Amino acid sequence: MIETQVHSRNIVDWAADKPEAVVLSGDLTGSTEIAAFKAAYPERFFSLGMAEQNMLSWAGGMAREGFVPYLHTFSVFLVRRPYDQLAMSVAYPNLPVKLVGFLPGIMTPGGVSHQAIEDISLMRGLPNMTVLEVGDAADVESVLDVAHAVDGPVYIRMLRGALPRLFDTPMELDRVRHLADGEDVTLFSAGITTEEAIRARHVLEAAGISVTHRHVTTHKPFDDPAIADAIRAAGSLVVTVENHSVIGGLGSEVAERMAEIGAGTRLVRIGIPDTFAQGASAPYLMDKFGLTAPRIVERIGAELGRHIPVPDDLGSHDVTIDVGAEQLEAL
């Protein structure tokens, strides 16, 4: 099932009984699905323009006065551009500022200036910061509740546009979603890679490879006991798949946990290597960096020393996340 404008609808209903929740826009109101919020609650909407450093300082001041600001813009403009203000005005005083970042990773054709491929790494490194990532419509519908319940700053890797509905239960803080249990390979995925990992897992299982699969929605904290259990379940291989650099993101999180529990299983990190990406469509970049279902199957098969046939129709799937012309116009 594919749904559209999930965040747009959800935030209006969600905010109805939360007068403390205000929305700040970094001049990308339409592109971050908050135009309906602006229309519904004009007195709780603030457009700060293309001045993200100022927006972070504003948010810190509003939080000190009892508001809970929800900042909306593209991920790079919430993390990379105003990082010092984010650290000093929000994270250091541990204020309830919620950062809603869109187009994480390689979801945008806007090139390296718009591709947040290191945001999880940067945000995990900030004391007091909670880091969340959504992967489908159910995650989008529940992430605001999770963020609002955190007494401190939260960064959300948010999705917009056309989204799959993969789950029928809400996201929970620091709890992975259990998608499958097996004995050969343990697979951790997050964000837009989970839909591809699910498709890949079915091919692997049809080839006789038993897979434990967990969908990660909380990058920090990363303390769910089920993570260690899933690592221990891997007989041959632990694999991480992420729309982020392999340095500092999900692969690093799992590697840290494996070291802490003394796991001796081999780890394979599938993601963006130590390089900048390029301006191109999300489906093209996902295939280039091995994030599509066919490439995941091929990589795991190669790591296990097996050739696993990839069905012809597995490569015909179009990424359901919004990467169309409207996005190009928004840049």
C-alpha positions in Angstrom: 0.0 0.0 0.0 1.3 3.4 -1.0 0.1 6.6 0.8 0.9 10.3 0.2 1.2 13.4 2.4 1.2 11.3 5.5 3.1 13.8 7.7 0.9 16.7 6.3 -2.3 15.0 7.6 -0.8 13.6 10.7 0.8 16.7 12.2 -2.5 18.7 12.0 -4.5 16.1 13.8 -1.6 15.3 16.3 -1.1 19.0 17.3 -4.8 19.7 18.0 -4.5 19.1 21.7 -0.9 20.2 22.1 -0.9 24.1 22.2 2.8 24.0 23.3 3.8 22.5 20.0 4.9 25.1 17.4 6.3 24.7 13.9 9.2 26.6 12.5 9.9 26.6 8.8 13.2 27.2 7.1 11.6 28.6 3.9 10.5 25.1 2.8 6.9 25.0 4.0 5.4 23.2 1.0 8.4 20.9 0.6 8.2 19.7 4.2 4.4 19.1 4.3 3.6 21.8 6.8 1.4 24.1 4.7 -1.7 22.5 6.2 -0.4 23.1 9.7 0.2 26.7 8.8 -3.4 27.0 7.6 -4.8 25.2 10.7 -2.8 26.9 13.3 -1.4 30.2 11.9 -0.6 31.5 15.4 1.7 28.5 16.0 3.6 28.7 12.8 6.7 30.7 12.2 8.6 31.2 9.0 12.3 31.9 9.7 13.4 32.0 6.1 16.7 30.6 4.8 18.5 31.4 8.1 18.9 28.1 9.8 21.5 29.3 12.4 19.0 31.9 13.5 16.2 29.4 13.5 18.1 27.1 15.9 18.7 30.1 18.2 15.0 31.0 18.0 14.0 27.5 18.8 16.2 27.4 21.9 14.7 30.6 23.2 11.1 29.4 22.5 11.8 26.1 24.3 13.0 28.1 27.4 9.7 29.8 27.4 7.7 26.5 27.5 7.1 25.8 23.9 8.1 22.7 22.0 9.4 23.8 18.6 9.3 21.4 15.6 11.8 22.7 13.1 11.1 21.7 9.4 13.6 21.9 6.6 15.9 19.5 4.6 18.3 17.4 6.8 21.5 19.1 5.6 20.1 22.5 6.6 19.2 21.3 10.1 22.5 19.5 10.8 25.5 20.6 8.7 24.8 24.3 8.3 23.8 25.3 11.9 25.8 22.7 13.8 27.4 25.1 16.3 24.0 26.7 17.2 22.5 23.3 17.4 25.1 22.2 19.9 25.2 25.4 22.0 21.6 26.6 21.9 19.8 23.3 21.9 21.8 20.2 22.9 24.0 21.7 25.6 21.0 23.1 27.6 19.1 19.9 26.8 16.0 21.7 25.5 12.9 20.1 24.0 13.6 21.2 20.4 12.5 18.6 17.7 14.3 18.7 14.4 12.4 17.3 11.5 14.8 16.7 8.6 13.7 15.8 5.2 15.5 14.2 2.2 18.1 12.3 4.3 20.9 10.6 2.5 20.7 10.2 -1.2 17.0 10.8 -1.6 17.5 14.1 -3.4 18.9 14.8 -6.9 20.3 18.1 -5.6 23.9 16.8 -5.2 26.3 17.0 -2.3 25.1 20.3 -1.0 21.7 18.7 -0.3 22.6 15.1 0.5 22.8 14.5 4.3 25.0 11.4 4.2 26.7 12.1 7.6 23.8 13.4 9.7 23.4 10.4 11.9 27.1 10.4 12.7 27.0 14.1 13.6 23.9 13.9 15.7 24.9 10.7 17.5 28.0 12.6 18.7 26.0 15.3 20.3 25.3 14.7 24.1 21.6 14.8 25.0 20.5 14.2 21.4 18.0 11.4 20.5 18.1 10.3 16.9 15.2 8.7 15.1 14.5 7.6 11.5 11.2 6.6 9.8 10.9 3.9 7.2 7.2 3.9 6.2 3.8 5.5 6.8 3.3 3.9 10.2 6.6 5.2 11.4 5.7 8.7 10.2 2.4 8.6 11.9 3.9 7.7 15.3 7.3 9.4 15.3 5.8 12.7 16.7 4.5 10.9 19.7 7.9 9.3 20.3 9.7 12.6 19.9 7.3 14.6 22.0 7.7 12.2 24.9 11.5 12.7 25.0 12.5 15.4 27.5 15.2 16.9 25.4 16.3 17.5 21.8 15.3 15.0 19.0 16.5 14.7 15.4 14.1 12.9 13.0 15.1 11.6 9.6 11.7 12.2 8.0 10.0 11.0 4.8 7.6 12.8 2.6 5.5 12.3 -0.5 4.6 8.7 -1.6 5.4 6.2 1.2 4.8 2.5 1.6 2.9 1.1 4.6 5.0 -1.7 5.8 3.9 -2.0 9.4 0.6 -1.9 11.3 2.0 -1.0 14.8 3.5 2.3 16.0 7.2 3.1 16.4 8.6 2.8 19.9 11.6 4.5 21.3 14.8 2.4 21.4 12.9 -0.7 20.1 13.7 -2.4 16.9 10.9 -3.9 14.8 11.1 -7.7 14.5 10.5 -8.6 10.8 11.9 -12.2 10.6 13.9 -14.7 12.6 16.5 -17.0 11.2 19.8 -18.7 11.9 22.2 -17.9 9.1 22.3 -14.1 8.5 21.2 -11.2 10.7 20.1 -8.2 8.7 19.7 -4.7 10.2 18.1 -2.0 8.0 16.7 1.5 8.5 14.8 4.2 6.7 14.1 3.6 3.0 16.4 0.6 2.8 14.0 -1.6 4.9 11.6 -2.0 2.0 14.4 -3.1 -0.2 15.8 -5.4 2.5 12.4 -7.1 2.9 12.3 -7.9 -0.8 15.9 -9.1 -0.7 15.2 -11.2 2.3 12.4 -13.1 0.5 14.9 -14.1 -2.3 17.5 -15.2 0.3 15.0 -17.3 2.1 13.8 -18.9 -1.1 17.5 -19.8 -1.7 17.6 -21.6 1.7 19.3 -18.8 3.6 17.6 -18.2 7.0 17.5 -14.5 7.9 16.9 -12.6 11.1 15.7 -9.1 10.1 15.3 -6.1 12.3 14.2 -2.6 11.3 15.9 0.2 13.3 14.1 3.4 14.0 16.2 4.7 17.0 19.8 5.3 16.2 20.4 6.9 19.6 19.9 5.5 22.2 20.8 2.1 20.8 20.2 -0.1 23.9 17.4 -2.5 22.9 18.4 -5.9 24.2 16.8 -7.4 21.0 19.8 -5.9 19.1 22.3 -8.1 20.9 19.9 -11.1 20.6 19.7 -10.6 16.9 23.5 -10.3 16.6 24.0 -13.6 18.5 21.4 -15.3 16.2 23.7 -14.8 13.2 25.5 -18.1 12.3 27.5 -16.7 9.4 27.1 -13.0 8.9 25.7 -9.7 10.3 24.7 -7.2 7.6 23.7 -3.6 7.9 21.9 -1.6 5.2 21.6 2.1 5.4 20.9 5.3 3.5 23.9 6.9 5.1 27.7 6.8 5.1 29.0 3.5 6.4 31.0 5.6 8.8 29.2 6.6 12.0 25.7 5.4 11.1 23.8 2.1 11.5 26.9 0.0 10.6 28.9 1.7 13.3 26.1 1.4 15.8 25.9 -2.4 15.2 29.7 -2.7 15.2 30.0 -1.0 18.6 27.3 -3.3 20.0 29.1 -6.4 18.5 32.4 -5.3 20.2 30.6 -4.7 23.5 29.1 -8.2 23.6 32.2 -9.9 22.2 30.4 -11.2 19.1 32.8 -13.0 16.7 30.5 -12.9 13.7 31.7 -11.1 10.5 30.0 -7.7 9.8 29.2 -6.4 6.3 28.2 -2.7 6.1 26.2 -1.8 3.0 25.8 1.9 2.6 27.5 5.0 1.1 31.2 4.4 1.2 33.7 7.1 2.3 32.8 9.4 -0.6 30.4 12.1 -1.5 27.5 11.1 -3.7 26.4 13.0 -6.8 23.4 14.7 -8.3 21.2 11.9 -9.6 17.9 10.2 -9.0 17.4 8.2 -5.8 16.8 4.9 -7.7 20.0 5.4 -9.6 22.1 6.2 -6.5 20.6 3.4 -4.5 21.5 0.9 -7.2 25.0 2.4 -7.5 25.7 2.1 -3.8 24.2 -1.4 -3.4 21.0 -0.4 -1.5 18.4 -2.0 -3.9 17.0 -5.5 -3.3 19.0 -7.1 -6.2 22.3 -5.5 -5.1 21.6 -6.6 -1.5 21.0 -10.2 -2.6 24.1 -10.2 -4.7 26.3 -8.8 -1.9 25.1 -11.2 0.7 25.5 -14.1 -1.7 29.0 -13.1 -2.6 29.9 -12.8 1.1 28.6 -16.3 1.7 30.4 -17.7 -1.4 27.2 -18.4 -3.2 25.6 -17.3 -6.4 22.0 -16.5 -5.7 19.8 -16.0 -8.8 18.0 -12.6 -8.7 14.5 -12.8 -10.2 14.0 -10.6 -13.2 11.1 -8.7 -11.5 13.1 -7.9 -8.4 14.9 -5.2 -10.3 11.8 -3.6 -11.7 10.7 -2.2 -8.4 10.6 1.6 -8.3 11.6 3.3 -5.1 8.3 4.5 -3.5 9.8 7.5 -1.8 9.1 10.9 -3.5 12.0 11.8 -5.8 10.0 13.5 -8.6 10.0 16.9 -10.4 8.4 18.7 -7.4 11.5 17.9 -5.4 13.7 19.4 -8.1 11.6 22.6 -8.1 12.0 22.8 -4.3 15.8 23.0 -4.4 
